[in-house]
Amino acid sequence: MSNAPARLMLKPAQLRLILEIAEAGQLQQAAASCGLSQPAASRLLAETERQLGAALFERHPKGMAPTEIGASVLRRAGVILDEMQGLAGDVRALAGGLAGSVRVGAVTGPAVDYLVAAIRQIKAEAPEAEVTVDVMPSRELLGHLVAGDMDFVLARILPEFDSRELLIQPMRDEKVSFCVRLGHPLDHGRPVGLAQLLDQPWIMQSRGAPIREATLDAFASAGLSEPRNVVNSPSLLFTVSYLAQSDAIAPLSDEVVALLTDPPVSARFARLPLQGQISVPPYYLLSLRRRPPSPLAERLRACVIEKSRQRPGPTDPRPGAVP
């Protein structure tokens, strides 16, 4: 026979009853507070004391007072009930997508546009939800997604990744805008052609980046060679700093240029109006088929889709944009 002590299994109803007895000093009043008859409360208290192997209260003509052991049990009982109530609240919040953690990734355009709006809404509804966002190229995003590091990504589908593993939500294509500092020699409000821009200084993302490739394709389609005076940088921060201190032109996503030029930021940058439009292949909201989303991830995903549908689409250019 084992000499191990028996496991003590007190129920929440038992803990609540002894707390109410200590508060009221009367079994009858404590029973009423717990929704029990006095005989039922008496039996429940007797069962609790039997399980603990000690009396919890001294019975006096004027009421009941905790014994030394009872006082010790009461201290723990209050903590346990508080923890159980907190646990129930955590479960409800997690199940409702109001707590927990989510990690997502995006290419730059949607990251600075409606992903921000979606996260702001989620944080307004669930301030304690932990949201992590990474902004990087599609290849890196898909690598993290397939590895299980991210809940979903806003990225382009690449041939080296098996799309059969992915749940694919079509989103939109990405427009390219040319950004310059305010007061740039070409910032005169009139549409410019690519031939006028060929010999200008540029700062672009590295070769292979979709926005750079779309820009170079536009030059090629116009029968022009690609610009030669180019600084290469994948850093948006460095690009913005370089633009502010030079006459360089940067091809950026329309959303990024809008962030720099429109309220509330309204930095000292301008969008060059183009004779035509340059688009990047569409991106998608991607998640893994084999990984069911957490309630928080699903809540954020739905919010991202909702916000994207509220934004002007590819056929609804921003006011003043060149069609």
Phi, psi and chi 1 to 4 in degrees:
 res  aa     phi    psi   chi1   chi2   chi3   chi4
   1 MET       -  137.1  177.4 -179.1  -68.0      -
   2 SER   -74.1  142.3  172.8      -      -      -
   3 ASN   -97.1    6.7  -67.1  -37.6      -      -
   4 ALA   -65.6  140.4      -      -      -      -
   5 PRO   -65.2  146.8   22.7  -32.2      -      -
   6 ALA   -66.4  144.5      -      -      -      -
   7 ARG   -73.6  134.9  -64.7  176.8   62.1 -170.5
   8 LEU   -91.8  120.3 -176.8   60.7      -      -
   9 MET  -124.2   84.5  -58.8  -70.6  -72.2      -
  10 LEU   -89.4  142.5  -65.9 -178.5      -      -
  11 LYS   -91.4  156.9  -60.4  175.9 -178.4  178.1
  12 PRO   -55.4  -35.1  -27.4   35.2      -      -
  13 ALA   -63.8  -35.1      -      -      -      -
  14 GLN   -68.5  -43.3  -67.2  172.6  -73.5      -
  15 LEU   -64.0  -42.7  -60.7  176.8      -      -
  16 ARG   -64.7  -39.4 -175.3 -176.9  175.0 -164.0
  17 LEU   -62.5  -46.6  176.2   62.4      -      -
  18 ILE   -68.2  -30.9   60.4  176.5      -      -
  19 LEU   -66.7  -40.6  -73.7  168.7      -      -
  20 GLU   -68.0  -36.8  -68.8  -69.0  -15.2      -
  21 ILE   -63.2  -44.2  -65.9  172.0      -      -
  22 ALA   -63.1  -36.1      -      -      -      -
  23 GLU   -71.6  -44.9  176.9   70.7   22.4      -
  24 ALA   -88.9  -29.1      -      -      -      -
  25 GLY    74.6    5.7      -      -      -      -
  26 GLN  -137.1  132.4  -60.2  -75.1  -19.7      -
  27 LEU   -66.1  -40.8 -178.1   60.8      -      -
  28 GLN   -62.9  -45.2 -176.7  175.2    2.6      -
  29 GLN   -67.2  -39.0 -173.1  174.7  -22.4      -
  30 ALA   -64.5  -39.3      -      -      -      -
  31 ALA   -61.7  -43.4      -      -      -      -
  32 ALA   -62.9  -40.8      -      -      -      -
  33 SER   -64.3  -28.9  -62.4      -      -      -
  34 CYS   -93.7    0.2  -66.6      -      -      -
  35 GLY    73.7   30.0      -      -      -      -
  36 LEU  -117.1  155.5  -60.4  170.9      -      -
  37 SER   -76.0  161.7   65.4      -      -      -
  38 GLN   -64.4  -41.7 -176.5  169.2  -20.2      -
  39 PRO   -61.0  -39.8  -25.6   35.9      -      -
  40 ALA   -65.3  -40.9      -      -      -      -
  41 ALA   -64.7  -38.8      -      -      -      -
  42 SER   -63.4  -42.6 -178.7      -      -      -
  43 ARG   -65.8  -39.8  -71.2 -166.8  -63.4  -88.8
  44 LEU   -65.7  -40.0 -172.4   59.4      -      -
  45 LEU   -65.4  -42.5  175.0   58.8      -      -
  46 ALA   -62.5  -39.5      -      -      -      -
  47 GLU   -66.1  -38.3  173.5   61.9   17.2      -
  48 THR   -64.6  -45.7  -56.4      -      -      -
  49 GLU   -65.8  -34.6  -68.5 -179.6  -38.7      -
  50 ARG   -65.4  -42.9 -175.7 -166.7   66.8   77.1
  51 GLN   -64.1  -38.3  -73.3  179.9  -98.0      -
  52 LEU   -80.3  -20.4  -69.0  169.4      -      -
  53 GLY    75.4   24.3      -      -      -      -
  54 ALA  -159.5  151.5      -      -      -      -
  55 ALA   -74.1  137.6      -      -      -      -
  56 LEU   -98.0  -22.5  -59.2  179.6      -      -
  57 PHE  -135.2  145.6  -64.1   94.4      -      -
  58 GLU   -93.5  133.2  -64.1  175.8  -13.6      -
  59 ARG   -92.3  122.7  -79.3   69.2  170.5  174.5
  60 HIS  -120.8  160.2  -58.4  -70.7      -      -
  61 PRO   -56.8  -30.9  -25.2   33.6      -      -
  62 LYS   -96.4    1.1  -66.9 -175.5  178.4 -179.7
  63 GLY   150.5 -158.8      -      -      -      -
  64 MET  -126.1  137.6  -57.2  173.0   67.5      -
  65 ALA  -129.4  141.9      -      -      -      -
  66 PRO   -63.0  140.4  -18.6   30.6      -      -
  67 THR   -75.8  177.8   61.8      -      -      -
  68 GLU   -62.2  -42.7 -177.5  178.9    0.0      -
  69 ILE   -66.7  -39.8  -68.1  176.2      -      -
  70 GLY   -60.2  -40.4      -      -      -      -
  71 ALA   -63.6  -38.6      -      -      -      -
  72 SER   -66.0  -43.6  177.1      -      -      -
  73 VAL   -63.5  -39.8  171.8      -      -      -
  74 LEU   -62.3  -38.9  -74.7  164.5      -      -
  75 ARG   -60.7  -43.2  -73.9 -167.3  -65.4  -89.1
  76 ARG   -71.8  -36.4  -62.8  -68.3 -175.0   90.9
  77 ALA   -61.4  -42.8      -      -      -      -
  78 GLY   -62.5  -42.0      -      -      -      -
  79 VAL   -64.7  -43.5  172.0      -      -      -
  80 ILE   -62.9  -44.7  -68.2  169.4      -      -
  81 LEU   -64.9  -39.8  -80.1 -178.6      -      -
  82 ASP   -61.7  -41.7  -73.5  -16.2      -      -
  83 GLU   -65.5  -40.2  -75.2  -65.6  -44.0      -
  84 MET   -65.4  -39.1  -66.4 -179.3   70.9      -
  85 GLN   -67.1  -39.3  -69.7  170.1   -4.1      -
  86 GLY   -64.6  -39.0      -      -      -      -
  87 LEU   -61.8  -44.5  173.2   61.4      -      -
  88 ALA   -61.9  -40.3      -      -      -      -
  89 GLY   -64.9  -40.5      -      -      -      -
  90 ASP   -62.6  -42.6  -71.5  -11.7      -      -
  91 VAL   -62.5  -44.2  170.2      -      -      -
  92 ARG   -62.6  -41.6  -72.9 -166.7  -62.4  -89.6
  93 ALA   -66.6  -43.5      -      -      -      -
  94 LEU   -64.3  -44.8  -72.9  165.9      -      -
  95 ALA   -64.6  -30.8      -      -      -      -
  96 GLY   -90.4    4.8      -      -      -      -
  97 GLY    71.9   25.2      -      -      -      -
  98 LEU  -106.8    6.5  -62.7  173.6      -      -
  99 ALA  -155.8  177.2      -      -      -      -
 100 GLY    99.8 -162.8      -      -      -      -
 101 SER  -134.7  151.5   61.5      -      -      -
 102 VAL  -145.2  138.7   58.8      -      -      -
 103 ARG  -123.9  125.5 -177.0 -175.8  178.4 -167.4
 104 VAL  -130.5  165.1  -58.7      -      -      -
 105 GLY  -138.8  159.0      -      -      -      -
 106 ALA  -157.8  152.1      -      -      -      -
 107 VAL   -71.2  168.7  -67.2      -      -      -
 108 THR   -63.0  -44.2  -53.5      -      -      -
 109 GLY   -53.9  -62.7      -      -      -      -
 110 PRO   -65.9  -25.5   21.7  -32.9      -      -
 111 ALA   -62.6  -41.6      -      -      -      -
 112 VAL   -90.6   -4.1  -57.6      -      -      -
 113 ASP  -106.3 -103.9 -168.5   15.4      -      -
 114 TYR   -80.8  -13.9   48.7   82.9      -      -
 115 LEU   -65.6  -39.3 -177.0   56.2      -      -
 116 VAL   -60.2  -46.1  170.1      -      -      -
 117 ALA   -62.6  -39.7      -      -      -      -
 118 ALA   -66.0  -43.1      -      -      -      -
 119 ILE   -66.6  -39.3  -67.6  172.5      -      -
 120 ARG   -59.9  -40.4  -72.4 -177.7   61.3 -132.3
 121 GLN   -66.3  -43.3  179.1  172.9  -39.2      -
 122 ILE   -61.8  -43.6  -68.0  -63.1      -      -
 123 LYS   -69.0  -29.0  -68.5  -65.0  -73.7 -176.2
 124 ALA   -67.6  -34.6      -      -      -      -
 125 GLU   -85.0  -30.4  -61.5  166.9   -6.8      -
 126 ALA  -139.2   78.8      -      -      -      -
 127 PRO   -58.5  -28.9  -21.1   32.0      -      -
 128 GLU   -88.4   -4.8  -64.5 -175.6    7.9      -
 129 ALA   -63.9  135.6      -      -      -      -
 130 GLU   -98.0  114.0 -177.2  177.6  -21.9      -
 131 VAL  -116.2  126.6 -178.5      -      -      -
 132 THR  -119.1  132.9  -58.1      -      -      -
 133 VAL  -125.1  132.2 -179.8      -      -      -
 134 ASP  -117.5  134.4  -67.9  -70.5      -      -
 135 VAL  -112.6  118.9 -179.8      -      -      -
 136 MET  -162.0  171.4   54.1 -175.2   64.0      -
 137 PRO   -64.1  160.3  -21.4   32.8      -      -
 138 SER   -58.4  -38.5  -67.0      -      -      -
 139 ARG   -61.5  -43.9 -178.0  166.9  -75.4  100.6
 140 GLU   -68.1  -40.1  -65.0  178.2   39.9      -
 141 LEU   -60.9  -45.6  -68.3  171.0      -      -
 142 LEU   -65.9  -35.7  -74.5  166.7      -      -
 143 GLY   -61.0  -44.1      -      -      -      -
 144 HIS   -67.2  -38.1  -76.6  -67.5      -      -
 145 LEU   -63.8  -49.1 -179.9   65.8      -      -
 146 VAL   -63.7  -33.3  170.8      -      -      -
 147 ALA   -75.2   -7.3      -      -      -      -
 148 GLY    84.5   13.2      -      -      -      -
 149 ASP   -82.3  -19.3  -61.5  -28.2      -      -
 150 MET  -127.2  149.4  -66.6 -176.2  178.1      -
 151 ASP   -78.5  -39.6  -67.3  -80.7      -      -
 152 PHE  -160.1  163.0   64.3   81.3      -      -
 153 VAL  -136.3  156.0  -60.2      -      -      -
 154 LEU  -108.1  102.6  -70.4  154.2      -      -
 155 ALA  -153.9  172.9      -      -      -      -
 156 ARG   -92.6  150.9  -65.4  173.2  179.7   87.3
 157 ILE   -83.6  128.3  -60.6  174.4      -      -
 158 LEU  -112.3  147.5  -59.4  176.2      -      -
 159 PRO   -63.5  -24.9   18.6  -30.3      -      -
 160 GLU   -77.1   -4.9   58.3  -96.6   43.3      -
 161 PHE  -110.6  136.2  -66.2   90.9      -      -
 162 ASP   -76.5  108.0 -171.7   -9.9      -      -
 163 SER   -67.7  -14.4   62.4      -      -      -
 164 ARG   -67.8  -18.2  -67.1  172.8  -62.7 -179.6
 165 GLU   -82.9   -6.9  -63.8 -177.5   10.4      -
 166 LEU  -110.9  144.8  -54.2  174.1      -      -
 167 LEU   -90.4  125.2  -69.4  171.5      -      -
 168 ILE  -117.1  119.6  -57.5  171.3      -      -
 169 GLN  -111.3  109.9  169.4   68.1   41.3      -
 170 PRO   -59.3  139.4  -21.3   33.2      -      -
 171 MET  -116.9  -96.2  -60.9  -61.5  -79.7      -
 172 ARG  -160.4  166.9   52.3 -171.4  -73.7 -171.3
 173 ASP   -83.9  175.3   61.6    2.9      -      -
 174 GLU  -119.5  124.9 -162.0  170.6    9.9      -
 175 LYS   -86.8  145.5  -58.1  -58.1 -178.9 -171.3
 176 VAL  -101.9  131.9  178.4      -      -      -
 177 SER  -120.6  149.9  -70.7      -      -      -
 178 PHE   -98.9  123.0  -70.5  171.3      -      -
 179 CYS  -108.5  138.7 -172.1      -      -      -
 180 VAL  -138.5  168.6  -63.7      -      -      -
 181 ARG   -71.5  153.4   64.8  173.0  177.5   82.1
 182 LEU   -63.9  131.8 -154.4   61.8      -      -
 183 GLY    91.7    4.5      -      -      -      -
 184 HIS   -57.5  145.9 -173.3  -79.1      -      -
 185 PRO   -52.9  -28.6  -27.1   34.4      -      -
 186 LEU   -94.5    2.1  -66.6  175.7      -      -
 187 ASP   -85.8   71.4  179.5   23.6      -      -
 188 HIS  -118.7    6.5   44.2   55.3      -      -
 189 GLY    87.0   -9.0      -      -      -      -
 190 ARG   -98.0  143.7  -62.9 -174.2  -60.4  -84.9
 191 PRO   -59.1  141.1  -23.7   34.0      -      -
 192 VAL  -115.8  149.0  -65.3      -      -      -
 193 GLY   -97.0  162.8      -      -      -      -
 194 LEU   -64.3  -30.6  -67.3  177.4      -      -
 195 ALA   -61.6  -33.2      -      -      -      -
 196 GLN   -71.0  -19.6  -63.4  172.4 -101.2      -
 197 LEU  -100.0   -9.8  -55.1  178.3      -      -
 198 LEU   -57.9  -42.5 -176.6   60.7      -      -
 199 ASP   -94.9    9.1  -66.0  -34.3      -      -
 200 GLN   -78.6  157.8  -63.3  -67.8  -40.7      -
 201 PRO   -73.1  144.2   25.4  -32.2      -      -
 202 TRP  -131.1  155.3  -69.0   78.4      -      -
 203 ILE  -130.2  124.6  179.6  166.1      -      -
 204 MET  -133.4  162.3  -62.1 -171.8 -173.0      -
 205 GLN   -66.9  169.2  -64.2  171.6  -37.5      -
 206 SER   -64.4  157.5  -55.8      -      -      -
 207 ARG   -57.6  141.7  -71.4 -171.3  178.7  -86.0
 208 GLY    97.8  -21.6      -      -      -      -
 209 ALA   -66.7  135.0      -      -      -      -
 210 PRO   -55.3  -41.2  -26.8   34.8      -      -
 211 ILE   -67.4  -40.4  -71.4  178.1      -      -
 212 ARG   -65.2  -44.6  176.1  164.9 -178.4  163.0
 213 GLU   -64.1  -38.6  -65.7  -54.2  -48.0      -
 214 ALA   -64.3  -37.9      -      -      -      -
 215 THR   -65.7  -46.2  -59.0      -      -      -
 216 LEU   -65.8  -35.7  -61.4 -175.9      -      -
 217 ASP   -62.8  -37.1  -74.9  -12.8      -      -
 218 ALA   -64.2  -41.3      -      -      -      -
 219 PHE   -63.0  -44.7  -84.0   96.5      -      -
 220 ALA   -63.5  -40.0      -      -      -      -
 221 SER   -65.0  -26.5  -63.0      -      -      -
 222 ALA   -87.5    5.8      -      -      -      -
 223 GLY    76.5   24.4      -      -      -      -
 224 LEU  -114.1  150.0  -58.8  168.4      -      -
 225 SER   -74.3  169.6   61.5      -      -      -
 226 GLU   -81.2  154.7   62.7 -177.7   61.7      -
 227 PRO   -58.1  146.8  -24.0   34.1      -      -
 228 ARG  -104.6  -24.9  -63.8 -177.8  178.6 -179.9
 229 ASN   -92.6   84.7 -175.7   -2.3      -      -
 230 VAL  -130.0  134.5  178.5      -      -      -
 231 VAL  -102.3  133.6  172.3      -      -      -
 232 ASN  -102.7  130.9  -54.2  -66.1      -      -
 233 SER  -160.0  130.5  176.8      -      -      -
 234 PRO   -82.7   -5.0   30.5  -34.1      -      -
 235 SER   -87.8  120.7  168.5      -      -      -
 236 LEU   -67.6  -37.1  179.1   58.8      -      -
 237 LEU   -62.9  -45.2 -179.8   60.8      -      -
 238 PHE   -65.2  -39.8 -179.5   82.1      -      -
 239 THR   -59.9  -45.4  -63.2      -      -      -
 240 VAL   -63.0  -42.5  168.6      -      -      -
 241 SER   -64.1  -41.9  178.3      -      -      -
 242 TYR   -66.3  -42.0 -166.2   83.3      -      -
 243 LEU   -59.6  -42.3  -75.6  178.4      -      -
 244 ALA   -65.5  -22.8      -      -      -      -
 245 GLN  -113.3   14.4  -58.8  175.3   58.6      -
 246 SER  -151.9 -179.8   71.6      -      -      -
 247 ASP   -99.7   22.2  -74.8  -21.4      -      -
 248 ALA   -69.9  160.1      -      -      -      -
 249 ILE  -115.9  137.6  -57.6  168.4      -      -
 250 ALA  -123.2  122.7      -      -      -      -
 251 PRO   -78.3  119.4   25.4  -26.6      -      -
 252 LEU  -132.5  165.3  -59.3  170.3      -      -
 253 SER   -65.0  148.7   69.2      -      -      -
 254 ASP   -56.6  -35.7 -173.9   62.4      -      -
 255 GLU   -66.1  -37.9  -68.4   87.4   -9.8      -
 256 VAL   -68.1  -43.2  171.4      -      -      -
 257 VAL   -64.4  -39.1  177.5      -      -      -
 258 ALA   -62.1  -38.7      -      -      -      -
 259 LEU   -61.0  -40.5  176.1   68.1      -      -
 260 LEU   -76.3  -30.5  -65.9  173.4      -      -
 261 THR  -105.4  -24.0   59.1      -      -      -
 262 ASP   -99.6  161.4  -62.3  -15.0      -      -
 263 PRO   -60.0  149.8  -21.6   33.2      -      -
 264 PRO   -88.3   -7.8   32.4  -35.8      -      -
 265 VAL   -76.0  -55.7  176.3      -      -      -
 266 SER    45.6   52.4  -60.6      -      -      -
 267 ALA   -73.6  175.7      -      -      -      -
 268 ARG   -85.2   64.4  -63.8 -175.4   59.4   79.8
 269 PHE  -133.6  161.5  -65.0   96.9      -      -
 270 ALA  -137.8  156.2      -      -      -      -
 271 ARG  -101.2  125.2 -176.9 -161.3  -47.3  -94.1
 272 LEU   -77.9  121.2  -71.1 -176.7      -      -
 273 PRO   -70.8  131.6   23.2  -30.4      -      -
 274 LEU  -104.8  154.2  -61.9  177.9      -      -
 275 GLN   -85.7   76.6  -64.7  173.3   -7.2      -
 276 GLY   127.6 -175.6      -      -      -      -
 277 GLN  -136.1  141.8 -168.7  174.2   72.1      -
 278 ILE  -116.1  128.2  -58.4  174.5      -      -
 279 SER  -122.4  151.0  -64.2      -      -      -
 280 VAL  -104.5  147.1 -179.8      -      -      -
 281 PRO   -51.5  149.5  -28.0   35.3      -      -
 282 PRO   -65.2  155.7   22.9  -32.8      -      -
 283 TYR  -110.8  167.0   53.4   82.2      -      -
 284 TYR  -134.7  159.4  -56.4   86.0      -      -
 285 LEU   -91.0  116.8 -165.7  158.0      -      -
 286 LEU  -119.9  136.6  -54.1  171.7      -      -
 287 SER  -141.9  165.4   54.2      -      -      -
 288 LEU   -84.4  134.6  -73.7  178.6      -      -
 289 ARG   -63.0  -37.0  -71.1 -175.2  180.0  -83.3
 290 ARG   -80.5   -3.3   66.7  174.4 -174.6  -93.5
 291 ARG  -121.7   98.1 -177.2 -178.3 -177.5 -174.1
 292 PRO   -61.2  137.0  -19.8   31.5      -      -
 293 PRO   -72.4  148.9   28.0  -34.9      -      -
 294 SER   -69.2  160.5   68.2      -      -      -
 295 PRO   -55.5  -37.6  -28.7   36.9      -      -
 296 LEU   -67.2  -43.6  177.7   60.7      -      -
 297 ALA   -62.7  -41.3      -      -      -      -
 298 GLU   -66.5  -37.3 -177.8   57.5   36.5      -
 299 ARG   -64.1  -44.7 -168.3 -177.5 -172.0   95.2
 300 LEU   -67.7  -40.4  178.8   57.2      -      -
 301 ARG   -58.9  -47.3 -178.8 -178.3 -178.4  -82.2
 302 ALA   -62.5  -36.8      -      -      -      -
 303 CYS   -69.3  -38.0 -166.6      -      -      -
 304 VAL   -61.5  -44.9  166.0      -      -      -
 305 ILE   -62.5  -42.8  -66.4  171.8      -      -
 306 GLU   -61.8  -45.6  175.3 -169.3   -6.2      -
 307 LYS   -66.1  -37.0  -62.5  -60.8 -179.0 -175.4
 308 SER   -64.9  -33.5   72.9      -      -      -
 309 ARG   -74.8  -17.0  -69.3  171.6  177.1  168.0
 310 GLN   -87.6   -9.3  -65.1  171.7   -2.1      -
 311 ARG   -90.1  153.4  -68.0  -69.0 -165.9  -90.1
 312 PRO   -58.3  133.8  -21.1   31.5      -      -
 313 GLY   -89.0 -176.6      -      -      -      -
 314 PRO   -59.5  -28.5  -22.9   32.0      -      -
 315 THR   -94.8    3.6   58.0      -      -      -
 316 ASP  -124.4   72.0  -56.9  -55.5      -      -
 317 PRO   -63.0  158.8   22.6  -31.5      -      -
 318 ARG   -64.5  151.7  -63.3  175.0 -176.3  -88.4
 319 PRO   -54.0  131.9  -24.7   33.8      -      -
 320 GLY    90.4   -9.0      -      -      -      -
 321 ALA   -73.0  151.3      -      -      -      -
 322 VAL   -82.4  122.0  178.2      -      -      -
 323 PRO   -71.0      -   26.2  -32.9      -      -
